[in-house]
Amino acid sequence: MSTGGVLRAVFLRPWLAAWRQPADGLWHALFFVVVASLFPLSMRPEPATLALLAPGVLWVGALLAVLLACARLFQDELAQGWVDQWLLTCARTGLPLSLLVAARLAAQWALTALPVLAVAPLVAVQFGLGGAALGVLLAALALGTAALVLITGVAAALAGGVRGAALLVMLIVLPLVTPALVFGSMAVHAAMRGASPVAELALLGAMLAVLALVCPLLAAAGLKAAAEH
């Protein structure tokens, strides 16, 4: 099989599993909607207050929804022997395992983050966000959730096969995604004030670029170690 065929197979396998259980993808989006919607209901619905809290609330809700969906990343691959198949394929074709891991992480981002991004405009309406601020929110969330999936991939690979791995992954990842949360919220606040959010978005993009280079390599090393034990 060609390199493109191998990567396509790794990317599409989670989509086939999601097709058999479509409720999982809807659950991620529903979790985000519920978490973000509880905040306006728990306070006085003053437009100024809602606008002030909107970036932080939406970011926290989105990151939690994606993190919960990714906490058991690679568990099925390890339990069902797919990682062993990846290692055999890499040994036969000469492909680096990190490329296969990158394809799996890309599929995970598409399956977990895209539903959240799809409903984010609907949730943002109840906070009074619109126009440029909404566009910046979606752009920042796209970058931030991609960074979250990459970091989670490393943590999940290192915790592969450990009892209670999902909780361990969340404890590892939450402090590491704090910079993305801060920069993403600052970008939305800047857009709401009419200032330029380019600096904050650039920082998110730079963070994502570094993680995209490093995380697949680290996750591949973790998966290889987990498969050998």
Secondary structure, DSSP 8 states (H G I E B T S, - for coil): --HHHHHHHHHHHHHHHHHH-THHHHHHHHHHHHHHHHHHHTS---HHHHHHHHHHHHHHHHHHHHHHHHTTTTHHHHHTTHHHHHHHHHHHH---HHHHHHHHHHHHHHHHHHHHHHHHHHHHHTTT--THHHHHHHHHHHHHHHHHHHHHHHHHHHTTT-TTHHHHHHHHHHHHTHHHHHHHHHHHHHHHHT---HHHHHHHHHHHHHHHHHHHHHHHHHHHHHHH-
